[in-house]
Amino acid sequence: MKVLVAYFSASGLTKGVAQQLAEVAGADLHEIKPEQPYTDADLDWRDKESRSSVEMKDKNSRPAITDKLENMADYDVIFVGFPIWWYTCPTIINTFMEAYDFKGKTVVPFATSGGSTIEKSCEDLKATYPDLTWKDGKLLNKPSKEDLEQFVQSVK
């Protein structure tokens, strides 16, 4: 079983968790990079005109990504990580999900958040991509190695 940990990280927090998860899972690691990197001003959730606020208001927003994987067909399980924005996953995750064929694969969300749970993100992803095989997602704020091991085992 070949495993991939793909993640989007705006501030570096999700990146750190993704790196730890990939190590524990013996997985390859892939960063979902926006074609136009996010600035601090872009991420200001208090500004209704900030880039992230505008993207999150538009359910059809699909920010462009770079570094497309050429070997997605090789993977059986894909952990998809992101920070929670506006109680759900950033729209760049939809860009990633629509860039590849996930049929026959198991997709497992994970997230970091300052205060939200992951449940709405998981519901939204499952509703948007109902034909995919989803496993329960997990919020991974400062996870221990044991937390990560249990999460990986729950997917197998």
N, C-alpha and C positions, 0 to 999 in steps of 0.2 A: 504494500500500500504506500503510494507516494503522496506526501503531504506538503501543502504550501500554506504559508502565513502571508497574506497580503494585507497591507494596512495603509491608511491615510492618517497622517499626523500633522496637525497645524502648529503645535507648540513643542513637540518632542515627547510628550508624556505617553501617547499611544505608541510611538516608535519604541520606546524603552520596554514597554510591556510586550510588544510584538517580538522584539529580539529575544526576550526571555522565553516567550511561548515557543518560538521556533527552536530554540536550543533544547527545551524540555521535550518537544514533540519530534525532534530529529527532522525538522522540516526545512524546506527552502524558504527564503525570505524575499518578499517583493514589496517595494514601496509604491503606493499609488500616488504618483506625483502630478500635481496640477501643472498644466502647460504654463499658466501664469501663477507664480507662487503668491500665497496670501501674505499680505503685510499686516502689521498690527492694526492699522486703520481698517483694513478689510474685515478683520475679525471682531470689530467692536459691536457686540450684540446690542448695545444701548443706542446705537445710531441706526435708525430705520433705513438709511440710505447706504449703509456699508455694504460692501460686496456680499458678505455672507448673509446679511439680512435680506437682501434682494433675492439672492439665490434660493434661500429657504422659503420665501413667500411664493416662489414660482415652482409648482410641482413638476413642471416640464424642464426645469433647469438641468443641464448636463454639462458642467464645466469640463473643458477639454483636458485630457491626461496625456502624459508622455511615457516613454519607456514601456511600450506594450510587450507583454510576454509572448514569445514565439512558441513556447512549449506547453501551453495550458492543457493540451490534450493528454499530457503525461501524468497529470495529477488526479488522484481519486478523492481527496479530501482537501477543501480549501477553507481555512479560517480567514474571515474577513473582519478586520478591525478598524475602528474609527472612534473619534470623540463624539459624544452626543451633543448635537446642536438643536435647539428648539425642540427638545424631547424626542428627537429621532436621529437618524443617520444623515450626515451631510449629503447633498445631492451628487457630489463627486463619486459616492459609492454606487449610485445608479449608473453613472457613466461607466464605471468598472464592470458592473454586473451585465451591462448591455454590450460590452466589448468582446465578450467571450461566450462560448457555448458551455453551459454548466449542466446540461442534461447528462444523467448517469453519474454525476458527482455528488458528493455530500458537502453542503455549505454550512459553515458554523460561524455565526456572528460573535464578536466580542467587542467590548467598548470600554472607554474610560469616560468619567463624568464627574463634574464638581457637585452634582446634586440630583441628577435624574437617574431613573432606573433604565434598564435596557428593554423592558417589555414592549413599549410602544415601537421602538426601533425594529424589534423582531417581528411584531405584528405587521408593520408597514412593509417590511421586506417580503414577508410571506404573501401578503396581499398583492404586491406589485409583481412578484415572480412566483405564482402559485404552482407552476409545473416543476419546480426544483425540489430536491430533497434537502430539507432543512433539519438541522439539529438545534436543540435549545441553545440560545446564546447566553453569554455570561458577562456581567460587569466585572472588569478586572482592574480595580483601583489598588495599586500597591500589593499585588498578589505575592504570596510566598511561593517557593518552589513546590511545596506540597499542594497548594491551591491549583497551580498550573498542571501538575501531574494528574490530579483528580479530574480536572477539566478535560484533559487530553484522553484519559481513560473513559470518560463518560461518552465520548464520541465513537469509540471503537465498538 
